[in-house]
Structure formats: structure tokens, C-alpha cells
């Protein structure tokens, strides 16, 4: 019989364990801090370039694009619709290619290509050229956002992702306000070298995008193993942390994720009920987001205390700023609680209340107050829904498919609008969702019909999220009850040890 350890030995053991745990904590904090400062700013920069090169066609229109290449408003809209057709169709294939091509090459390659294509827009001479170049731009840009989400999942654990995606998404989106100022400055160049001012918007912004693509190739790491800014210990800890998210085999050991491509994994992604529920909800939320951008200046104009258009823009910033702060806070809470859909069940009602009130109250000041609720409830939901499918998909190609498919379905709203009022073009041009024609001028100044439609969409989104949460809870319950035991050796999300995030 072995002697029992003495009190001193137990105390010494606890002390050693505490020191080891404290050291690991420091390494993890150092690891995350380095990843955050070396990767997120670059991704935000690429996302901003995507936003600028997607919307600069609206700025170019103001400076005479249509008349110079002799196209009508209808032909202009067709060019925008073609862009979105190819944008949506490229999202899933691009994500499937990402690993084979390697993220360090593929993401910068896409950026460089759409930078070149954007420059080509500055040289189009007719309708055929305009449509062709816009189609190529859609192909190049479509893979960026799903690719970035998939890329981040190779560096961060499931419980770290909401905050990171929230940071780069909101930072880049808010920086999009820079696009109008940049276009205005570039237009000041005037006609130079035989090229009209609107052409210089495309050429110079395309050059900037090209430069950002080259910079990202030089600075973005391909994986944890190739991250030059990490120490050997940090790389080891990073790999171990990622392994903790992998399913366990029947003997309790963790296995590396399968890397070989299989069409069955793509099929599993397309047939996942979670994708269709969350994508439907995201579609509805996007509709609300873009209608918000469309209607906010109108509300502020009706207040009467903005003397000119510049002051209107300044007052427009405040709801976005508040929403950004709340979005980051909600993302932190979501990561800490390890919850996605459940958090959205509390954030979406904030926006629902805002739309319900603004649709039925005449007071401009109350309407402006409601814009804070509308912005906060919707923007705070975006990081949770963007990361949810990545969290609940194991197996690289299943995750690649679900992440991209969710965005593709949500972005299909770009086909819905066929007519856009000139006064709305700057706000709607990005995605041309259903909201583009939910706010005709004859409905002003209250726009009851448009607000009611978005209210209905957000209520629909809330129920889709609720159904998805209940479905994920059912799957987890079935796994505990042994209904998934036949997948105990599978290294994907069917494994009973892989718990879905609610």
C-alpha cells in the first residue's frame, strides 16, 4: 500500500498547477493579442476595399457615368443586378477553393483581381463593357467575406469568433462613410489625360485596392504554423486550443480535422437545416439594415435642426456610433456565454420595437430616438449570425460550404429590386434589397408601409432564429441520448461529442 501524500506535498502540487495555469493564461492572452493586431486590421482593410469598389459606381453615376457611356437607368440597373448574380454564385465555389489555393494566396489574389477590374471600369466605353466588367467584379468580390470567416476559424476557437468578426465587420462598414468623401476628393481631379472625373474614381480606388491586396499577401499568415510573429510556444498552444473544438473519438482522443475534399461534405452543407434557417433570418436582417441606411437621412431632415446636407450626415453618424459600441459589447457577451442564436433572441426585439414605434408615431424626435433602437438591434445581431454556422459545422469543407451558402442565400435580395429612385441610389446601391422600393416618395414622410414590411421581416427573422435554437438544442439532446452514437468515430459535427452552439 502506497503512503498517502503529505499536506506539504499536496500544497506544493497545487502551487505548481497554479503556476502552470497562470503561465498558459499569459501565453493565450499574448497569442490572441498578436492575432488580433496582425490579422484583424488587414481583414478590415480588405473588407473596406470591397465596400468601396462595390459602391463607387453610385458615386460615378452622379458625375456622369450614364451619359458618357450612353446607357439608360434601366441598363445601369441591369449592370448592378449582373454584379450580384455573379457575386452570389461565386461565394460557395470560392470557399471550396480557399484551402487548396491557401488563404495567404487566395484572399490577396481576389483583392488584386477586383482592384484591376475596378480600374477597368474607368475605361469602359459602352453598355456591353459596363455589364461585362461588373460581372467580373462580382466574381472577384464574392469570395471575400465567406473566405475571411473561414480563414478566421483556422486561428480562433469557436468561442472567440463573434468578437473578432464583429470588430472587423463594424470597423470596415463604418469606414465605408469614407467612400463618399474619397470619391468627392477624386472627382476634384476633373478631366485629366482625356479621362472624365468619374473614370478617375475607378482608376485610383482600383489602384488603392491593388496595393492593399499586395500588402495583405506580404503580411497575412497562411496558418498558425506559418505565423512568423508567434513564438513556438504560442503556435503550440494555438494548435491545442483549436483541437479542443474538434470532435472526440470513441476512445476520448482528439483528432485533427479531415482535410481531403469530398462532395459528400458539400452536400451535407447544402442539406443542413441550420443553414436555411439562419440564412433566411440573415436575409431579413439585411433588409432592415439597408432600409435603415436608406431612411435615416430622411428622418433627420424632418427634425428641422439640420441646416444643410452636411449636418444631416453628421447627425446620421450618432446612431451608427452607438450601435457599434453595443455590437462589440454583445459580441463579447456572446463569446463569454458561448451562445449565438439565444443572444439574438434578445437583440432583435430591440430593433422590432424601434420599427413598431417609428411606423406609427409622427413625432420626428421620437422617430430619431427609435433609429438608435433600430440600428442597435440589427447591427448587434450581425456578428452572432455570421459566426453561427461556422461554429456549428465541423469538417473543413462542410464549414466552407455552410459559411458561404448562408451569405449567398442572404445576398439573393440583391435581385429583388428592379427600380431605384435616383434620390435613393447612394443608400441602396450596395445591395439593392427589397427595401429599395419599400420607401417610395409618395409614402413619406412617415413611410408606414416600408417600416411595417421591415417590421414583419424582423419578426420573421426572430422566429427563424428561435426555430434554429430549438433545432440545435434537440440535436444536442439526441446526442446525449445516444441517437448519434453510430457517428462516434466521425471527425465532424455529427460526432456525439460535438455540441452545437445555441
VOLUM-123567 format. One line per field, with one value per residue (C-alpha): residue number from 0; chain; x negated, z negated, y negated. Coordinates in nm, 2 decimals. Example, Ala and Ser with C-alpha at 12.3 -4.5 7.8 and 13.67 -1.06 7.14 Angstrom:
n	0, 1
chain	A, A
x	-1.23, -1.37
z	-0.78, -0.71
y	0.45, 0.11
! end
This chain:
n	0, 1, 2, 3, 4, 5, 6, 7, 8, 9, 10, 11, 12, 13, 14, 15, 16, 17, 18, 19, 20, 21, 22, 23, 24, 25, 26, 27, 28, 29, 30, 31, 32, 33, 34, 35, 36, 37, 38, 39, 40, 41, 42, 43, 44, 45, 46, 47, 48, 49, 50, 51, 52, 53, 54, 55, 56, 57, 58, 59, 60, 61, 62, 63, 64, 65, 66, 67, 68, 69, 70, 71, 72, 73, 74, 75, 76, 77, 78, 79, 80, 81, 82, 83, 84, 85, 86, 87, 88, 89, 90, 91, 92, 93, 94, 95, 96, 97, 98, 99, 100, 101, 102, 103, 104, 105, 106, 107, 108, 109, 110, 111, 112, 113, 114, 115, 116, 117, 118, 119, 120, 121, 122, 123, 124, 125, 126, 127, 128, 129, 130, 131, 132, 133, 134, 135, 136, 137, 138, 139, 140, 141, 142, 143, 144, 145, 146, 147, 148, 149, 150, 151, 152, 153, 154, 155, 156, 157, 158, 159, 160, 161, 162, 163, 164, 165, 166, 167, 168, 169, 170, 171, 172, 173, 174, 175, 176, 177, 178, 179, 180, 181, 182, 183, 184, 185, 186, 187, 188, 189, 190, 191, 192, 193, 194, 195, 196, 197, 198, 199, 200, 201, 202, 203, 204, 205, 206, 207, 208, 209, 210, 211, 212, 213, 214, 215, 216, 217, 218, 219, 220, 221, 222, 223, 224, 225, 226, 227, 228, 229, 230, 231, 232, 233, 234, 235, 236, 237, 238, 239, 240, 241, 242, 243, 244, 245, 246, 247, 248, 249, 250, 251, 252, 253, 254, 255, 256, 257, 258, 259, 260, 261, 262, 263, 264, 265, 266, 267, 268, 269, 270, 271, 272, 273, 274, 275, 276, 277, 278, 279, 280, 281, 282, 283, 284, 285, 286, 287, 288, 289, 290, 291, 292, 293, 294, 295, 296, 297, 298, 299, 300, 301, 302, 303, 304, 305, 306, 307, 308, 309, 310, 311, 312, 313, 314, 315, 316, 317, 318, 319, 320, 321, 322, 323, 324, 325, 326, 327, 328, 329, 330, 331, 332, 333, 334, 335, 336, 337, 338, 339, 340, 341, 342, 343, 344, 345, 346, 347, 348, 349, 350, 351, 352, 353, 354, 355, 356, 357, 358, 359, 360, 361, 362, 363, 364, 365, 366, 367, 368, 369, 370, 371, 372, 373, 374, 375, 376, 377, 378, 379, 380, 381, 382, 383, 384, 385, 386, 387, 388, 389, 390, 391, 392, 393, 394, 395, 396, 397, 398, 399, 400, 401, 402, 403, 404, 405, 406, 407, 408, 409, 410, 411, 412, 413, 414, 415, 416, 417, 418, 419, 420, 421, 422, 423, 424, 425, 426, 427, 428, 429, 430, 431, 432, 433, 434, 435, 436, 437, 438, 439, 440, 441, 442, 443, 444, 445, 446, 447, 448, 449, 450, 451, 452, 453, 454, 455, 456, 457, 458, 459, 460, 461, 462, 463, 464, 465, 466, 467, 468, 469, 470, 471, 472, 473, 474, 475, 476, 477, 478, 479, 480, 481, 482, 483, 484, 485, 486, 487, 488, 489, 490, 491, 492, 493, 494, 495, 496, 497, 498, 499, 500, 501
chain	A, A, A, A, A, A, A, A, A, A, A, A, A, A, A, A, A, A, A, A, A, A, A, A, A, A, A, A, A, A, A, A, A, A, A, A, A, A, A, A, A, A, A, A, A, A, A, A, A, A, A, A, A, A, A, A, A, A, A, A, A, A, A, A, A, A, A, A, A, A, A, A, A, A, A, A, A, A, A, A, A, A, A, A, A, A, A, A, A, A, A, A, A, A, A, A, A, A, A, A, A, A, A, A, A, A, A, A, A, A, A, A, A, A, A, A, A, A, A, A, A, A, A, A, A, A, A, A, A, A, A, A, A, A, A, A, A, A, A, A, A, A, A, A, A, A, A, A, A, A, A, A, A, A, A, A, A, A, A, A, A, A, A, A, A, A, A, A, A, A, A, A, A, A, A, A, A, A, A, A, A, A, A, A, A, A, A, A, A, A, A, A, A, A, A, A, A, A, A, A, A, A, A, A, A, A, A, A, A, A, A, A, A, A, A, A, A, A, A, A, A, A, A, A, A, A, A, A, A, A, A, A, A, A, A, A, A, A, A, A, A, A, A, A, A, A, A, A, A, A, A, A, A, A, A, A, A, A, A, A, A, A, A, A, A, A, A, A, A, A, A, A, A, A, A, A, A, A, A, A, A, A, A, A, A, A, A, A, A, A, A, A, A, A, A, A, A, A, A, A, A, A, A, A, A, A, A, A, A, A, A, A, A, A, A, A, A, A, A, A, A, A, A, A, A, A, A, A, A, A, A, A, A, A, A, A, A, A, A, A, A, A, A, A, A, A, A, A, A, A, A, A, A, A, A, A, A, A, A, A, A, A, A, A, A, A, A, A, A, A, A, A, A, A, A, A, A, A, A, A, A, A, A, A, A, A, A, A, A, A, A, A, A, A, A, A, A, A, A, A, A, A, A, A, A, A, A, A, A, A, A, A, A, A, A, A, A, A, A, A, A, A, A, A, A, A, A, A, A, A, A, A, A, A, A, A, A, A, A, A, A, A, A, A, A, A, A, A, A, A, A, A, A, A, A, A, A, A, A, A, A, A, A, A, A, A, A, A, A, A, A, A, A, A, A, A, A, A, A, A, A, A, A, A, A, A, A, A, A, A, A, A, A, A, A, A, A, A, A, A, A, A
x	0.00, -0.15, -0.17, 0.07, -0.09, -0.15, 0.01, -0.31, -0.33, 0.04, -0.02, -0.33, -0.14, 0.14, -0.11, -0.28, 0.06, 0.15, -0.18, -0.13, 0.22, 0.12, -0.16, 0.08, 0.32, 0.04, -0.05, 0.31, 0.35, 0.03, 0.14, 0.48, 0.34, 0.09, 0.36, 0.59, 0.34, 0.18, 0.48, 0.80, 0.68, 0.57, 0.91, 1.09, 0.88, 0.97, 1.34, 1.33, 1.18, 1.46, 1.71, 1.56, 1.52, 1.88, 2.04, 1.82, 2.04, 2.31, 2.06, 1.95, 2.32, 2.35, 2.05, 2.19, 2.12, 2.45, 2.44, 2.07, 2.11, 2.46, 2.66, 3.01, 3.12, 3.26, 2.93, 2.75, 2.97, 2.91, 2.53, 2.59, 2.81, 2.55, 2.29, 2.50, 2.58, 2.21, 2.13, 2.37, 2.28, 1.91, 1.93, 1.95, 1.70, 1.45, 1.47, 1.42, 1.10, 0.97, 0.78, 0.63, 0.51, 0.41, 0.57, 0.24, 0.26, 0.64, 0.76, 0.49, 0.54, 0.91, 0.83, 0.57, 0.80, 1.10, 0.86, 0.76, 1.12, 1.22, 0.96, 1.10, 1.44, 1.26, 1.21, 1.55, 1.70, 2.04, 2.32, 2.17, 1.83, 2.01, 2.21, 1.91, 1.68, 1.94, 1.99, 1.62, 1.62, 1.89, 1.69, 1.38, 1.55, 1.80, 1.55, 1.40, 1.64, 1.71, 1.34, 1.25, 1.49, 1.35, 0.99, 1.05, 1.19, 0.84, 0.69, 0.96, 1.17, 1.55, 1.59, 1.35, 1.50, 1.80, 1.60, 1.34, 1.59, 1.78, 1.47, 1.36, 1.72, 1.83, 1.50, 1.50, 1.87, 1.84, 1.53, 1.75, 1.86, 1.51, 1.61, 1.82, 1.55, 1.29, 1.50, 1.57, 1.19, 1.10, 1.37, 1.20, 0.92, 1.16, 1.09, 0.73, 0.54, 0.86, 1.05, 1.36, 1.36, 1.58, 1.32, 1.05, 1.27, 1.25, 0.88, 0.74, 0.97, 0.87, 0.50, 0.55, 0.72, 0.44, 0.19, 0.39, 0.40, 0.02, -0.02, 0.21, 0.01, -0.31, -0.16, 0.12, 0.01, 0.13, 0.19, 0.09, -0.22, -0.34, -0.26, -0.60, -0.50, -0.42, -0.67, -0.70, -0.51, -0.23, -0.19, -0.17, 0.09, 0.28, 0.30, 0.40, 0.68, 0.82, 0.80, 1.03, 1.31, 1.27, 1.49, 1.36, 1.34, 1.49, 1.17, 1.18, 0.89, 0.89, 0.81, 0.70, 0.97, 1.01, 0.86, 0.94, 1.22, 1.54, 1.85, 2.05, 1.94, 2.06, 2.39, 2.42, 2.37, 2.64, 2.89, 2.82, 3.15, 2.94, 2.81, 3.16, 3.30, 3.01, 2.98, 3.34, 3.31, 2.99, 3.18, 3.44, 3.19, 3.00, 3.33, 3.37, 3.01, 3.02, 3.37, 3.22, 2.94, 3.20, 3.44, 3.21, 3.13, 3.50, 3.58, 3.31, 3.42, 3.77, 3.63, 3.56, 3.24, 3.00, 2.93, 2.79, 2.69, 2.36, 2.53, 2.77, 2.47, 2.32, 2.65, 2.66, 2.33, 2.46, 2.70, 2.42, 2.17, 2.39, 2.47, 2.10, 2.03, 2.33, 2.23, 1.89, 2.03, 2.29, 2.02, 1.81, 2.12, 2.19, 1.84, 1.83, 2.17, 2.09, 2.43, 2.53, 2.90, 3.00, 2.83, 3.01, 3.35, 3.28, 3.11, 3.36, 3.66, 3.48, 3.50, 3.85, 3.97, 3.79, 3.97, 4.30, 4.29, 4.14, 4.41, 4.69, 4.55, 4.55, 4.30, 3.97, 3.78, 3.94, 3.86, 3.49, 3.48, 3.62, 3.33, 3.10, 3.30, 3.33, 2.95, 2.85, 3.08, 2.98, 2.61, 2.57, 2.72, 2.48, 2.17, 2.37, 2.54, 2.23, 2.03, 2.31, 2.28, 1.90, 1.94, 2.18, 2.00, 1.71, 1.51, 1.34, 1.54, 1.87, 1.78, 1.67, 2.00, 2.23, 2.05, 2.06, 2.41, 2.56, 2.42, 2.52, 2.88, 2.89, 2.74, 3.00, 3.20, 2.99, 3.20, 3.53, 3.52, 3.57, 3.63, 3.44, 3.53, 3.24, 3.26, 3.21, 2.93, 2.64, 2.80, 2.93, 2.67, 2.47, 2.72, 3.04, 3.26, 3.63, 3.62, 3.52, 3.88, 4.05, 3.99, 4.14, 4.16, 4.54, 4.53, 4.34, 4.28, 4.37, 4.32, 4.56, 4.58, 4.20, 4.14, 4.42, 4.27, 3.93, 4.10, 4.26, 3.93, 3.76, 4.03, 3.99, 3.61, 3.68, 3.89, 3.63, 3.36, 3.59, 3.65, 3.28, 3.20, 3.47, 3.34, 2.98, 3.10, 3.28, 2.97, 2.76, 3.03, 3.04, 2.66, 2.68, 2.95, 2.73, 2.91, 2.58, 2.36, 2.31, 2.10, 1.87, 1.56, 1.66, 1.45, 1.72, 2.03, 2.22, 1.99, 2.18, 1.91, 1.95, 2.21, 2.39, 2.38, 2.73
z	0.00, 0.11, -0.15, -0.12, -0.01, -0.30, -0.33, -0.22, 0.10, 0.18, 0.13, 0.35, 0.62, 0.62, 0.63, 0.94, 1.11, 1.04, 1.19, 1.50, 1.54, 1.49, 1.75, 2.00, 1.95, 2.03, 2.34, 2.46, 2.40, 2.58, 2.87, 2.91, 2.88, 3.16, 3.38, 3.32, 3.41, 3.70, 3.88, 3.80, 3.93, 4.26, 4.30, 4.21, 4.48, 4.74, 4.64, 4.67, 5.02, 5.11, 4.99, 5.17, 5.50, 5.47, 5.41, 5.62, 5.92, 5.74, 5.69, 6.06, 6.17, 6.00, 6.20, 6.54, 6.60, 6.77, 7.02, 7.10, 7.20, 7.33, 7.11, 6.96, 6.59, 6.68, 6.84, 6.53, 6.30, 6.52, 6.46, 6.09, 6.10, 6.31, 6.05, 5.77, 5.98, 6.02, 5.66, 5.51, 5.75, 5.66, 5.28, 5.23, 5.51, 5.37, 5.02, 5.15, 5.34, 5.04, 4.87, 5.19, 5.31, 4.95, 4.78, 4.80, 5.18, 5.24, 5.04, 5.17, 5.52, 5.51, 5.38, 5.65, 5.92, 5.83, 5.79, 6.15, 6.26, 6.08, 6.28, 6.59, 6.51, 6.56, 6.93, 7.03, 7.33, 7.37, 7.21, 7.31, 7.15, 6.83, 6.78, 6.86, 6.61, 6.34, 6.38, 6.34, 6.03, 5.88, 5.93, 5.77, 5.47, 5.39, 5.22, 4.98, 4.68, 4.66, 4.71, 4.43, 4.19, 4.28, 4.26, 3.90, 3.79, 3.85, 3.59, 3.33, 3.12, 3.17, 2.85, 2.98, 3.32, 3.26, 3.11, 3.39, 3.67, 3.50, 3.48, 3.84, 3.98, 3.79, 3.83, 4.21, 4.25, 4.06, 4.25, 4.56, 4.49, 4.61, 4.96, 5.04, 4.91, 5.11, 5.43, 5.38, 5.35, 5.65, 5.86, 5.79, 6.02, 6.30, 6.66, 6.69, 6.96, 7.17, 6.89, 6.72, 6.34, 6.28, 6.45, 6.21, 5.92, 6.05, 6.16, 5.83, 5.60, 5.80, 5.76, 5.38, 5.37, 5.58, 5.33, 5.03, 5.19, 5.23, 4.87, 4.74, 4.93, 4.76, 4.41, 4.38, 4.23, 4.41, 4.08, 3.72, 3.82, 4.06, 3.84, 3.82, 3.54, 3.30, 3.08, 3.10, 2.76, 2.89, 3.20, 3.00, 2.76, 3.05, 3.22, 2.89, 2.84, 3.19, 3.13, 2.83, 3.07, 3.27, 3.20, 2.98, 3.10, 2.90, 2.70, 2.59, 2.81, 3.02, 3.39, 3.65, 3.88, 4.21, 4.50, 4.81, 5.03, 5.05, 5.24, 4.96, 4.73, 4.97, 5.00, 4.62, 4.61, 4.87, 4.69, 4.34, 4.19, 3.99, 4.30, 4.44, 4.11, 4.03, 4.39, 4.41, 4.08, 4.21, 4.54, 4.33, 4.11, 4.42, 4.55, 4.23, 4.23, 4.57, 4.53, 4.22, 4.42, 4.68, 4.44, 4.17, 4.36, 4.43, 4.05, 3.97, 4.24, 4.09, 3.75, 3.88, 3.68, 3.96, 4.17, 4.47, 4.61, 4.44, 4.10, 4.19, 4.25, 3.91, 3.72, 3.91, 3.75, 3.39, 3.42, 3.60, 3.34, 3.06, 3.25, 3.30, 2.93, 2.84, 3.11, 2.96, 2.62, 2.74, 2.93, 2.61, 2.41, 2.69, 2.67, 2.29, 2.27, 2.58, 2.72, 3.07, 3.15, 2.79, 2.78, 3.10, 2.94, 2.71, 2.96, 3.24, 3.03, 2.97, 3.35, 3.37, 3.10, 3.29, 3.62, 3.45, 3.29, 3.58, 3.82, 3.60, 3.44, 3.62, 3.39, 3.57, 3.24, 3.13, 3.48, 3.44, 3.10, 3.25, 3.50, 3.21, 3.13, 3.50, 3.55, 3.23, 3.25, 3.61, 3.60, 3.27, 3.43, 3.73, 3.56, 3.39, 3.71, 3.93, 3.69, 3.60, 3.90, 3.87, 3.50, 3.57, 3.87, 3.83, 4.12, 4.32, 4.64, 4.46, 4.28, 4.60, 4.77, 4.49, 4.42, 4.79, 4.86, 4.57, 4.72, 5.07, 4.97, 4.77, 5.06, 5.30, 5.20, 5.45, 5.73, 5.59, 5.66, 6.02, 5.99, 5.77, 5.72, 5.80, 5.46, 5.30, 5.51, 5.28, 4.99, 5.19, 5.44, 5.23, 5.21, 5.38, 5.14, 5.13, 4.92, 5.23, 5.34, 4.99, 4.95, 5.24, 5.20, 5.20, 4.87, 4.70, 4.45, 4.22, 4.46, 4.27, 4.53, 4.57, 4.19, 4.15, 4.42, 4.24, 3.91, 4.05, 4.19, 3.85, 3.67, 3.93, 3.86, 3.48, 3.54, 3.78, 3.51, 3.24, 3.46, 3.52, 3.15, 3.07, 3.35, 3.22, 2.87, 3.00, 3.18, 2.86, 2.66, 2.91, 2.89, 2.51, 2.55, 2.78, 3.11, 3.28, 3.13, 3.48, 3.56, 3.26, 3.49, 3.73, 3.72, 3.80, 3.64, 3.63, 3.36, 3.03, 2.85, 3.08, 2.91, 3.12, 3.01, 2.93
y	0.00, -0.33, -0.61, -0.89, -1.22, -1.47, -1.81, -1.98, -1.77, -1.85, -2.22, -2.21, -2.02, -2.28, -2.56, -2.41, -2.36, -2.72, -2.84, -2.63, -2.75, -3.11, -3.07, -2.92, -3.20, -3.46, -3.26, -3.25, -3.63, -3.70, -3.47, -3.63, -3.99, -3.92, -3.76, -4.05, -4.32, -4.13, -3.98, -4.18, -4.52, -4.37, -4.19, -4.51, -4.69, -4.43, -4.45, -4.83, -4.80, -4.56, -4.81, -5.10, -4.91, -4.79, -5.13, -5.36, -5.30, -5.50, -5.79, -5.76, -5.78, -6.12, -6.25, -6.15, -5.78, -5.71, -6.00, -5.94, -5.58, -5.63, -5.40, -5.43, -5.40, -5.05, -4.94, -5.08, -4.87, -4.56, -4.61, -4.62, -4.31, -4.12, -4.21, -4.05, -3.74, -3.66, -3.77, -3.53, -3.24, -3.28, -3.26, -2.88, -2.78, -3.04, -2.90, -2.54, -2.66, -2.85, -2.57, -2.42, -2.76, -2.86, -3.17, -3.37, -3.35, -3.33, -3.63, -3.87, -3.73, -3.81, -4.16, -4.22, -4.09, -4.31, -4.61, -4.56, -4.50, -4.82, -5.01, -4.86, -5.02, -5.35, -5.27, -5.12, -5.29, -5.13, -4.92, -4.58, -4.67, -4.80, -4.48, -4.26, -4.43, -4.44, -4.06, -4.00, -4.23, -4.02, -3.70, -3.85, -4.01, -3.73, -3.51, -3.77, -3.78, -3.40, -3.34, -3.57, -3.40, -3.06, -3.19, -3.33, -2.99, -2.85, -3.08, -3.13, -2.89, -2.89, -3.09, -3.37, -3.44, -3.66, -3.94, -3.92, -3.92, -4.20, -4.41, -4.39, -4.40, -4.71, -4.88, -4.83, -4.91, -5.24, -5.33, -5.30, -5.65, -5.74, -5.62, -5.93, -6.17, -5.99, -5.99, -6.36, -6.43, -6.22, -6.39, -6.72, -6.60, -6.69, -6.59, -6.49, -6.30, -6.28, -6.09, -6.22, -6.27, -5.96, -5.75, -5.86, -5.74, -5.39, -5.41, -5.55, -5.34, -5.03, -5.12, -5.15, -4.81, -4.66, -4.80, -4.66, -4.32, -4.31, -4.43, -4.16, -3.89, -4.02, -4.03, -3.78, -3.44, -3.13, -2.94, -2.93, -2.72, -2.99, -3.29, -3.45, -3.68, -3.39, -3.21, -2.83, -2.80, -3.03, -2.82, -2.50, -2.65, -2.78, -2.44, -2.28, -2.54, -2.47, -2.09, -2.14, -2.23, -1.91, -1.61, -1.34, -0.98, -0.69, -0.65, -1.01, -1.13, -1.44, -1.41, -1.66, -1.78, -1.59, -1.79, -1.58, -1.72, -1.52, -1.61, -1.44, -1.72, -1.98, -1.80, -1.79, -2.16, -2.23, -2.00, -2.14, -2.28, -2.52, -2.69, -2.76, -2.88, -3.12, -3.24, -3.32, -3.52, -3.70, -3.79, -3.96, -4.14, -4.27, -4.40, -4.60, -4.72, -4.86, -5.02, -5.18, -5.34, -5.45, -5.61, -5.77, -6.09, -6.15, -6.13, -6.37, -6.61, -6.61, -6.71, -7.05, -7.13, -7.02, -7.33, -7.15, -6.81, -6.81, -6.85, -6.57, -6.34, -6.44, -6.36, -6.03, -5.92, -5.91, -5.61, -5.41, -5.50, -5.38, -5.07, -5.00, -5.01, -4.80, -4.55, -4.50, -4.45, -4.20, -4.01, -3.99, -3.86, -3.61, -3.47, -3.46, -3.28, -3.05, -3.15, -3.29, -3.25, -3.28, -3.62, -3.73, -3.64, -3.93, -4.18, -4.15, -4.26, -4.59, -4.66, -4.52, -4.77, -5.05, -4.97, -4.92, -5.26, -5.46, -5.31, -5.46, -5.78, -6.11, -6.30, -6.34, -6.35, -6.02, -5.88, -5.98, -5.82, -5.50, -5.49, -5.41, -5.10, -5.01, -5.03, -4.87, -4.57, -4.49, -4.56, -4.37, -4.06, -4.05, -3.91, -3.63, -3.52, -3.55, -3.32, -3.07, -2.84, -2.83, -2.74, -2.45, -2.30, -2.06, -1.93, -2.19, -2.15, -2.13, -2.46, -2.62, -2.53, -2.64, -2.97, -3.07, -2.93, -3.13, -3.45, -3.36, -3.30, -3.62, -3.82, -3.70, -4.00, -4.19, -4.06, -4.18, -4.55, -4.64, -5.01, -5.26, -5.62, -5.85, -6.01, -5.67, -5.54, -5.62, -5.44, -5.14, -5.08, -4.84, -4.56, -4.68, -4.48, -4.48, -4.79, -4.99, -5.01, -4.99, -5.36, -5.55, -5.92, -5.91, -5.72, -6.00, -6.15, -5.86, -5.57, -5.35, -5.08, -5.04, -5.03, -4.77, -4.55, -4.56, -4.50, -4.19, -4.07, -4.12, -3.93, -3.65, -3.66, -3.62, -3.31, -3.16, -3.21, -3.06, -2.75, -2.72, -2.74, -2.47, -2.25, -2.28, -2.20, -1.89, -1.77, -1.81, -1.63, -1.35, -1.32, -1.28, -1.02, -0.81, -0.87, -0.98, -0.70, -0.55, -0.86, -0.83, -0.78, -1.06, -1.37, -1.61, -1.78, -1.45, -1.32, -1.29, -1.48, -1.78, -2.00, -2.26, -2.62, -2.75
! end
